[in-house]
């Protein structure tokens, strides 16, 4: 099966210029602007790196969207540790995988994994506690094996160096250009504020860019998620009071309201009078033996791969879900020709059946997809990549029978979503935000949180609350601190997001 989707039934896509790049001595091709990791996946490269400690194989989609994802770090043009899933392909790059010898496909250091029960965290301190010199030597050796301790070439340093862009004051900074951030920026700009909108993605819209299901709009209508995201992004780009910084990362939030932003042109130091945090949310992984093998992917990563990059994750998938979102992604995989080996849901049949029927209008039975309710995933099979899974009845639910082996090359996991609240938590742990005795956290004056970062995963609700937060921030000023509570959704550290009933995502 061709990994490239040329006849997507829902999302139109015109491929950009086809370009060539060098991958470990081979010439491969991809499309300009798509992530380097996507181009490699489409070319059949499933192992993108090895894990730091045990040298287990790593692939695309294991923890995509999480704030710190080491699984697709590549060496690109001599620069180490470049995230392949967030680096657009330009053509002419030299790409290599890391942390392996002689290659990531056949890594001799992978034998370390067989001794993992004996190599626990901090083992070198216990083993060499009588000899600090040996402990430090062991640390250096482990650093080299893990891929550290390498010297970056002068050419790579020169390419990576970016000038400082100085300091800039703005009335409002919005971090995150998903549906909540876009709605908040537009509401504040319409009220007269100057807005700087910061987003890590190559294009605004967040994860809603990958959503094909209808999303409710404020006027009572509905539109496909990707169309709604495109409309909001176009309005923000055309608004004279909004500056959109894509491919940019807010590095932190410090005393005095300092917000350094790493942009493609350099580091810009923002000093916003107000701040809207709309950083969205991301998938939580599911714990089971083999959950880190290439081919195990979180649902959000699969949705982006299929609906944005137009690349199939594989040819035969097992979808493990306990929410409506997983069923929606399964239906989208069916629509692009990926065979679903089974739908596995640990919940009772009644609850699982309702979510399944909402995503498969003709019925799961009519689609021919086995539906294993009351079952859990016991383990993933395969050494270098996933070759199958073993599922078994969930104890205490309505599952019956013995364990079942299912052959597949993709395992899609939908186990809930977590707010991307790290920017707020950094300030919390720094001491400027104080925890209330109640369930929430008090935010500083002039700060609001909306969308997935506040635990809201329904796109329609995220849009509404984002616009409300932007309007409230526009009414707030340092001279008028008595304005009622800016955000009705205070930060709740560690709050797990829940997928919406429609299967959509908030950011």
C-alpha positions as CSV (number, residue, x, y, z in Angstrom):
1,X,0.0,0.0,0.0
2,X,1.3,3.5,-0.9
3,X,1.7,5.4,2.3
4,X,0.8,8.6,0.5
5,X,-2.9,9.4,0.5
6,X,-3.8,10.8,-2.9
7,X,-7.6,10.7,-2.7
8,X,-8.5,11.9,0.8
9,X,-12.3,11.9,1.1
10,X,-12.6,14.9,3.4
11,X,-9.6,17.2,3.4
12,X,-8.3,18.6,0.1
13,X,-4.6,18.7,-0.2
14,X,-2.4,20.0,-3.0
15,X,1.1,18.6,-2.6
16,X,3.9,21.2,-2.6
17,X,7.1,20.9,-4.6
18,X,8.8,17.5,-4.4
19,X,12.3,17.8,-3.0
20,X,15.2,15.5,-2.4
21,X,17.3,15.0,0.8
22,X,20.0,12.7,1.9
23,X,19.3,10.1,4.6
24,X,22.3,8.2,5.8
25,X,23.9,8.1,2.4
26,X,20.6,7.4,0.5
27,X,18.7,9.9,-1.5
28,X,15.0,10.1,-0.5
29,X,12.2,12.4,-1.6
30,X,9.5,14.3,0.3
31,X,7.4,17.4,-0.2
32,X,8.5,20.8,0.8
33,X,7.1,22.0,4.1
34,X,6.1,18.6,5.5
35,X,7.9,17.4,8.7
36,X,11.1,15.6,8.1
37,X,9.8,12.7,10.2
38,X,6.8,12.4,8.0
39,X,8.9,12.3,4.9
40,X,10.9,9.5,6.5
41,X,7.8,7.6,7.6
42,X,6.4,7.9,4.1
43,X,9.7,6.5,2.7
44,X,9.3,3.4,4.9
45,X,11.7,4.4,7.7
46,X,9.9,3.3,10.9
47,X,12.8,3.5,13.4
48,X,13.8,7.1,13.8
49,X,16.1,6.8,16.9
50,X,17.0,4.8,19.9
51,X,16.1,5.5,23.5
52,X,18.8,7.1,25.7
53,X,19.3,4.4,28.3
54,X,18.3,1.0,27.0
55,X,18.5,1.8,23.2
56,X,15.0,0.6,22.5
57,X,13.8,1.5,19.0
58,X,11.7,4.7,18.7
59,X,9.4,5.9,16.0
60,X,7.0,8.6,15.0
61,X,3.8,9.1,17.0
62,X,4.7,7.7,20.4
63,X,4.4,11.0,22.3
64,X,3.8,13.5,19.6
65,X,2.4,16.8,20.9
66,X,3.9,16.4,24.3
67,X,6.1,19.4,25.5
68,X,9.3,17.2,25.5
69,X,9.3,14.4,22.9
70,X,12.7,12.8,22.3
71,X,11.5,10.0,20.0
72,X,12.2,11.6,16.6
73,X,15.3,13.6,17.4
74,X,17.6,13.6,14.3
75,X,20.9,15.0,13.3
76,X,20.1,17.5,10.4
77,X,23.0,19.2,8.6
78,X,25.3,18.5,11.6
79,X,22.9,19.8,14.2
80,X,22.1,17.3,16.9
81,X,18.8,16.8,18.7
82,X,16.6,18.4,16.0
83,X,12.9,17.3,16.4
84,X,12.0,15.7,13.1
85,X,8.2,15.9,13.7
86,X,8.5,19.8,14.1
87,X,11.1,20.6,11.4
88,X,9.8,21.3,7.9
89,X,11.5,19.7,5.0
90,X,13.2,22.2,2.7
91,X,15.2,20.0,0.4
92,X,18.9,19.3,0.3
93,X,19.2,18.4,4.0
94,X,21.6,15.7,5.3
95,X,19.7,13.7,7.8
96,X,21.0,11.0,10.2
97,X,19.6,9.1,13.1
98,X,21.1,9.3,16.6
99,X,22.1,7.2,19.6
100,X,22.9,4.0,17.7
101,X,25.8,2.0,16.3
102,X,26.4,1.0,13.6
103,X,22.8,2.0,12.7
104,X,19.4,2.6,14.3
105,X,18.0,-0.4,12.5
106,X,20.6,-2.7,13.8
107,X,22.0,-1.2,17.0
108,X,24.6,-3.3,18.9
109,X,23.9,-1.3,22.0
110,X,20.4,-2.7,21.9
111,X,21.7,-5.6,23.9
112,X,21.6,-3.3,27.0
113,X,17.8,-3.7,26.9
114,X,18.2,-7.3,27.9
115,X,19.8,-6.3,31.1
116,X,17.3,-3.5,31.9
117,X,16.1,-5.2,35.2
118,X,19.7,-4.8,36.5
119,X,20.3,-1.3,35.3
120,X,17.8,0.7,37.3
121,X,17.9,4.5,37.7
122,X,21.0,5.7,39.5
123,X,22.6,2.2,39.5
124,X,26.1,3.7,39.0
125,X,25.9,5.6,42.3
126,X,25.2,2.3,44.2
127,X,27.6,0.3,42.2
128,X,30.5,2.7,42.5
129,X,29.6,4.4,45.8
130,X,33.0,3.6,47.3
131,X,34.9,5.1,44.3
132,X,33.7,8.6,43.1
133,X,36.3,8.4,40.3
134,X,34.8,5.3,38.9
135,X,31.3,6.8,39.3
136,X,32.3,9.8,37.2
137,X,34.0,7.6,34.6
138,X,30.8,5.5,34.3
139,X,28.7,8.7,33.8
140,X,30.9,9.8,31.0
141,X,30.7,6.3,29.3
142,X,26.9,6.3,29.8
143,X,26.7,9.8,28.3
144,X,28.5,8.7,25.2
145,X,26.4,5.5,24.8
146,X,23.2,7.7,25.3
147,X,24.3,10.0,22.5
148,X,25.6,12.9,24.5
149,X,29.1,14.4,24.8
150,X,29.3,15.3,21.1
151,X,30.9,18.4,19.7
152,X,28.7,20.4,17.3
153,X,30.5,21.5,14.2
154,X,31.3,25.2,13.6
155,X,29.1,25.2,10.5
156,X,26.1,23.9,12.5
157,X,26.7,26.5,15.2
158,X,26.7,29.2,12.6
159,X,23.5,28.0,11.1
160,X,21.8,27.6,14.5
161,X,22.9,31.0,15.8
162,X,20.1,33.6,15.8
163,X,20.5,37.3,16.8
164,X,18.6,38.8,19.6
165,X,15.6,40.7,18.4
166,X,15.5,43.0,21.4
167,X,12.5,43.8,23.6
168,X,9.0,44.6,22.7
169,X,5.9,45.7,24.7
170,X,2.4,44.7,23.6
171,X,-1.0,45.0,25.1
172,X,-1.7,41.3,24.9
173,X,0.3,38.2,24.2
174,X,-1.6,35.0,23.3
175,X,0.5,31.8,23.5
176,X,-1.1,29.1,21.4
177,X,-2.9,29.6,18.1
178,X,-5.5,26.8,18.4
179,X,-9.2,27.6,18.2
180,X,-9.2,29.1,21.7
181,X,-6.1,31.2,21.1
182,X,-7.3,32.4,17.7
183,X,-10.8,33.3,19.1
184,X,-9.2,35.1,22.1
185,X,-6.9,37.1,19.9
186,X,-9.6,38.1,17.6
187,X,-12.0,39.2,20.4
188,X,-9.3,41.3,22.1
189,X,-8.1,42.8,18.8
190,X,-11.7,43.7,17.9
191,X,-11.9,45.5,21.3
192,X,-8.9,47.6,20.4
193,X,-5.9,45.8,21.8
194,X,-2.6,45.2,20.0
195,X,-2.1,41.4,20.0
196,X,1.0,39.2,19.4
197,X,-0.1,35.6,18.8
198,X,2.7,33.0,19.4
199,X,2.5,29.4,18.1
200,X,4.9,26.6,17.7
201,X,3.2,25.2,14.6
202,X,4.0,26.0,11.0
203,X,0.4,27.2,10.6
204,X,-2.2,28.5,13.1
205,X,-5.1,26.3,13.9
206,X,-3.7,23.8,16.3
207,X,-4.9,20.2,16.3
208,X,-8.3,21.4,14.9
209,X,-6.5,21.5,11.5
210,X,-6.6,17.7,11.6
211,X,-10.3,17.4,12.6
212,X,-12.7,16.4,9.8
213,X,-15.8,16.0,12.1
214,X,-18.3,18.9,12.2
215,X,-17.7,21.4,15.0
216,X,-20.4,23.7,16.3
217,X,-19.9,27.4,15.6
218,X,-21.1,30.3,17.8
219,X,-23.9,31.1,15.3
220,X,-25.5,27.7,15.8
221,X,-24.1,26.2,12.6
222,X,-21.5,23.6,12.1
223,X,-18.3,23.3,10.0
224,X,-15.6,20.7,9.6
225,X,-12.9,21.3,12.2
226,X,-10.2,22.0,9.6
227,X,-12.4,24.5,7.8
228,X,-13.2,26.4,11.0
229,X,-9.5,26.5,11.9
230,X,-8.6,27.8,8.5
231,X,-11.2,30.5,8.7
232,X,-10.1,31.7,12.1
233,X,-6.4,31.7,11.0
234,X,-7.3,33.7,7.9
235,X,-9.1,36.3,10.0
236,X,-6.2,36.6,12.4
237,X,-3.7,37.0,9.6
238,X,-5.8,39.7,8.0
239,X,-6.5,41.6,11.3
240,X,-4.4,44.8,11.4
241,X,-4.0,44.6,15.2
242,X,-2.7,41.0,15.3
243,X,0.8,39.9,14.6
244,X,1.1,36.1,14.2
245,X,4.4,34.5,15.0
246,X,4.4,30.9,13.7
247,X,7.2,28.4,14.3
248,X,7.9,30.2,17.5
249,X,8.2,28.9,21.1
250,X,7.5,30.8,24.4
251,X,10.6,29.8,26.3
252,X,9.2,30.7,29.7
253,X,7.3,33.3,31.7
254,X,9.3,35.2,34.3
255,X,9.1,38.0,36.8
256,X,7.9,41.3,35.5
257,X,5.9,39.6,32.9
258,X,8.9,38.8,30.7
259,X,8.1,36.3,27.9
260,X,11.1,35.3,25.8
261,X,10.0,33.9,22.4
262,X,12.3,31.9,20.2
263,X,11.3,32.8,16.6
264,X,12.9,31.6,13.3
265,X,14.6,35.0,13.1
266,X,15.9,35.0,16.7
267,X,14.8,35.5,20.3
268,X,12.3,38.2,20.9
269,X,11.7,39.4,24.5
270,X,8.0,40.2,24.9
271,X,6.7,42.3,27.8
272,X,2.9,41.9,27.5
273,X,0.6,43.9,29.7
274,X,-1.8,40.9,29.5
275,X,-1.4,37.2,28.8
276,X,-3.7,34.6,27.4
277,X,-2.4,31.0,27.8
278,X,-4.1,28.8,25.2
279,X,-1.5,26.1,24.8
280,X,-4.0,23.3,24.2
281,X,-3.6,19.7,25.3
282,X,-1.9,16.5,24.3
283,X,-2.5,12.8,24.3
284,X,-1.7,10.7,27.3
285,X,0.1,7.4,26.5
286,X,-1.3,4.0,27.7
287,X,0.9,1.8,29.9
288,X,1.5,-1.8,28.7
289,X,4.5,-3.9,27.8
290,X,5.9,-2.8,24.4
291,X,4.1,0.5,24.4
292,X,7.2,2.3,23.2
293,X,7.7,0.3,20.0
294,X,7.6,2.0,16.6
295,X,4.1,1.6,15.3
296,X,2.4,2.4,18.7
297,X,1.0,5.9,18.1
298,X,-1.3,8.3,20.1
299,X,-4.5,9.2,18.4
300,X,-3.7,12.8,17.9
301,X,-0.5,12.0,16.1
302,X,-2.3,9.6,13.8
303,X,-5.0,12.2,13.0
304,X,-2.4,14.8,12.1
305,X,-0.5,12.3,9.9
306,X,-3.6,11.3,8.0
307,X,-5.5,14.6,7.7
308,X,-2.7,17.1,7.5
309,X,0.3,15.3,6.1
310,X,-1.9,12.9,4.0
311,X,0.3,9.9,5.0
312,X,-1.1,6.5,6.2
313,X,0.5,5.4,9.5
314,X,0.4,1.8,8.3
315,X,-1.8,-0.8,6.5
316,X,-3.5,-2.6,9.4
317,X,-4.3,-1.0,12.8
318,X,-5.7,-2.0,16.2
319,X,-7.4,1.0,17.9
320,X,-7.4,0.9,21.7
321,X,-9.7,3.5,23.1
322,X,-11.8,4.4,26.0
323,X,-13.5,7.5,24.6
324,X,-15.3,8.9,21.6
325,X,-12.1,10.4,20.1
326,X,-10.5,7.0,19.5
327,X,-13.6,5.8,17.6
328,X,-13.6,9.0,15.5
329,X,-9.9,8.5,14.5
330,X,-10.7,4.8,13.7
331,X,-13.4,5.9,11.3
332,X,-11.0,8.4,9.7
333,X,-8.5,5.6,9.2
334,X,-11.1,3.4,7.5
335,X,-12.0,6.3,5.2
336,X,-8.4,6.4,3.9
337,X,-8.0,2.7,3.3
338,X,-6.3,1.6,6.5
339,X,-7.7,-1.8,7.6
340,X,-8.9,-1.9,11.3
341,X,-8.0,-5.2,12.8
342,X,-10.1,-4.5,15.9
343,X,-11.5,-1.9,18.1
344,X,-10.5,-2.6,21.7
345,X,-12.4,-0.8,24.6
346,X,-12.0,-1.7,28.3
347,X,-15.5,-0.2,29.1
348,X,-18.7,-2.2,29.2
349,X,-20.5,-2.8,25.9
350,X,-23.3,-0.2,26.4
351,X,-21.0,2.8,27.0
352,X,-18.5,1.7,24.3
353,X,-21.3,0.9,21.8
354,X,-22.8,4.4,22.1
355,X,-19.4,6.1,21.2
356,X,-18.8,3.6,18.4
357,X,-22.2,4.1,16.8
358,X,-21.7,7.9,16.8
359,X,-18.5,7.5,14.7
360,X,-19.7,4.6,12.5
361,X,-23.1,5.8,11.3
362,X,-23.8,2.5,9.5
363,X,-22.8,0.6,12.6
364,X,-19.6,-1.1,13.7
365,X,-21.0,-4.5,12.8
366,X,-21.9,-3.4,9.3
367,X,-18.4,-2.1,8.9
368,X,-17.0,-5.5,9.6
369,X,-14.6,-4.3,12.3
370,X,-14.4,-6.6,15.3
371,X,-15.4,-4.7,18.4
372,X,-13.9,-6.1,21.6
373,X,-15.6,-4.4,24.5
374,X,-14.6,-5.2,28.1
375,X,-11.1,-6.0,26.8
376,X,-7.7,-4.5,27.5
377,X,-4.4,-4.5,25.7
378,X,-2.0,-6.9,27.5
379,X,1.1,-6.3,25.3
380,X,2.4,-5.2,22.0
381,X,4.5,-7.8,20.0
382,X,7.5,-7.3,17.9
383,X,11.2,-6.4,18.5
384,X,12.1,-3.6,16.1
385,X,8.5,-2.5,15.2
386,X,5.0,-3.6,16.1
387,X,3.9,-6.9,14.5
388,X,0.8,-7.5,16.6
389,X,-0.9,-7.2,20.0
390,X,-2.4,-9.5,22.6
391,X,-5.7,-8.4,24.1
392,X,-7.6,-10.1,27.0
393,X,-10.9,-9.7,28.9
394,X,-10.9,-6.9,31.4
395,X,-11.4,-8.3,34.8
396,X,-14.7,-7.2,36.4
397,X,-16.3,-5.9,33.1
398,X,-18.3,-7.8,30.6
399,X,-15.4,-9.3,28.7
400,X,-15.4,-13.1,28.3
401,X,-13.2,-15.6,26.7
402,X,-9.4,-16.0,26.4
403,X,-6.6,-13.8,25.3
404,X,-6.6,-13.0,21.5
405,X,-3.6,-12.2,19.3
406,X,-4.2,-9.6,16.5
407,X,-1.7,-9.0,13.7
408,X,-1.1,-5.4,12.9
409,X,1.6,-2.8,12.1
410,X,0.0,0.1,13.9
411,X,-1.5,0.4,17.4
412,X,-3.6,3.6,17.9
413,X,-4.0,4.6,21.5
414,X,-6.7,7.0,22.8
415,X,-6.4,7.2,26.6
416,X,-7.5,10.8,27.3
417,X,-5.7,14.1,26.9
418,X,-3.7,16.3,29.4
419,X,-3.7,20.1,29.5
420,X,-0.5,21.6,28.2
421,X,-0.1,23.8,31.2
422,X,3.7,23.7,31.5
423,X,4.1,27.4,30.9
424,X,1.8,28.2,33.9
425,X,3.3,25.5,36.0
426,X,6.8,26.9,35.5
427,X,5.6,30.2,37.0
428,X,3.7,28.3,39.7
429,X,6.9,26.5,40.8
430,X,8.9,29.7,40.5
431,X,6.7,31.1,43.3
432,X,4.7,33.9,41.6
433,X,1.5,31.9,41.4
434,X,0.0,30.7,44.6
435,X,-2.1,27.6,45.2
436,X,-5.5,28.3,46.7
437,X,-6.9,26.0,49.4
438,X,-9.7,25.2,46.9
439,X,-9.5,23.1,43.7
440,X,-8.1,25.8,41.5
441,X,-5.0,28.0,41.3
442,X,-5.1,31.8,41.5
443,X,-3.7,33.4,38.4
444,X,-1.9,36.8,38.4
445,X,-3.8,39.9,37.4
446,X,-4.1,40.3,33.7
447,X,-3.7,36.6,32.9
448,X,-6.2,34.1,31.6
449,X,-6.2,30.5,30.5
450,X,-8.6,29.0,27.9
451,X,-9.2,26.0,25.8
452,X,-7.3,22.7,26.3
453,X,-4.9,24.3,28.8
454,X,-7.9,24.8,31.1
455,X,-9.1,21.2,30.6
456,X,-11.7,22.1,27.9
457,X,-11.6,19.6,25.0
458,X,-14.8,20.3,23.2
459,X,-13.8,22.6,20.2
460,X,-17.1,24.6,20.3
461,X,-16.7,25.3,24.1
462,X,-13.0,26.1,23.6
463,X,-13.9,28.6,20.9
464,X,-16.5,30.3,23.1
465,X,-14.4,30.4,26.2
466,X,-11.4,31.7,24.2
467,X,-13.4,34.6,22.8
468,X,-14.8,35.3,26.3
469,X,-11.3,35.4,27.8
470,X,-10.1,37.7,25.1
471,X,-13.0,40.1,25.7
472,X,-12.4,40.0,29.4
473,X,-8.7,40.8,29.1
474,X,-9.6,43.7,26.8
475,X,-11.7,45.2,29.6
476,X,-9.0,44.6,32.2
477,X,-6.2,47.1,32.8
478,X,-3.6,47.7,35.5
479,X,-5.5,50.8,36.4
480,X,-8.7,48.8,36.8
481,X,-7.7,45.7,38.7
482,X,-11.1,45.4,40.4
483,X,-12.6,43.9,37.3
484,X,-14.3,40.6,38.2
485,X,-12.5,37.3,37.6
486,X,-10.9,37.3,34.2
487,X,-11.1,33.6,33.6
488,X,-13.8,31.3,34.9
489,X,-11.4,28.4,34.3
490,X,-8.5,28.7,36.8
491,X,-5.4,26.5,36.4
492,X,-5.7,23.1,38.0
493,X,-2.3,21.5,37.9
494,X,-2.3,17.9,36.7
495,X,-6.0,18.1,35.6
496,X,-6.5,15.5,32.8
497,X,-8.4,16.6,29.8
498,X,-11.3,14.5,28.5
499,X,-12.2,14.1,24.9
500,X,-15.4,15.7,23.7
501,X,-18.5,13.7,23.0
502,X,-18.1,14.6,19.3
503,X,-14.6,13.1,19.1
504,X,-13.0,16.5,18.5
505,X,-10.0,18.1,20.3
506,X,-9.7,21.5,21.7
507,X,-6.4,22.7,20.2
